[in-house]
Amino acid sequence: MSKVHSEIIYVKSDGTPIHSDTCPKNYDVSNLNDPDYHKYLHKILDEWLNNSNRTGGFYIAEEGFSID
């Protein structure tokens, strides 16, 4: 089973740090196709776009993935 992780991290304009693990059920990559999870990811991405003030990040990545 291939594993995947996702996360949202940012700092609100009032200085409050936000961090949520948003991984799919059992970290299973096949669960990325679940319609409810797909909607959830769009909601979380919208949250980050609307509230992050260009801080932090939103990502979905295969376990062990690195751009280094």
C-alpha positions in Angstrom: 0.0 0.0 0.0 1.3 3.4 -1.0 1.0 6.0 1.8 0.3 9.7 1.4 0.3 12.6 3.9 -1.3 16.0 3.7 -1.1 19.0 6.0 -2.1 22.6 6.3 0.1 25.1 8.2 -0.2 28.9 8.4 -0.3 31.9 10.7 -3.6 33.8 10.9 -3.4 37.6 10.6 -3.9 37.9 14.4 -0.7 35.7 14.9 -2.6 32.5 15.7 -0.7 29.5 14.3 -2.8 26.9 12.5 -1.6 23.3 11.9 -3.8 20.4 10.9 -2.8 17.0 9.6 -5.3 16.3 6.8 -4.1 12.8 5.7 -6.6 10.4 4.1 -7.9 7.5 6.0 -5.1 5.0 6.9 -2.8 7.2 4.9 -3.8 5.1 1.9 -3.3 6.8 -1.5 -6.4 5.1 -2.9 -8.5 7.1 -0.4 -7.6 10.3 -2.3 -10.3 9.3 -4.7 -13.0 9.3 -2.0 -15.5 12.0 -3.0 -15.9 13.2 0.6 -12.2 13.4 1.1 -11.8 15.2 -2.2 -14.3 17.8 -1.1 -12.6 18.1 2.2 -9.2 18.8 0.5 -10.8 21.6 -1.6 -12.3 23.1 1.6 -8.9 23.0 3.3 -7.1 24.5 0.3 -9.7 27.3 0.2 -9.0 27.9 3.9 -5.3 28.2 3.3 -5.7 30.5 0.3 -8.2 32.7 2.1 -6.5 32.9 5.6 -2.8 32.1 5.3 -1.6 35.6 4.4 1.0 33.9 2.3 2.5 32.0 5.3 3.0 28.3 5.8 1.8 25.8 3.2 -0.7 23.2 2.1 0.6 20.0 0.7 -0.3 16.4 -0.3 2.7 14.1 -0.8 3.8 10.6 -1.0 5.4 9.3 2.2 9.1 10.0 2.1 8.8 12.6 -0.7 11.4 15.4 -0.6 12.4 18.1 -3.0 15.8 18.4 -1.5 
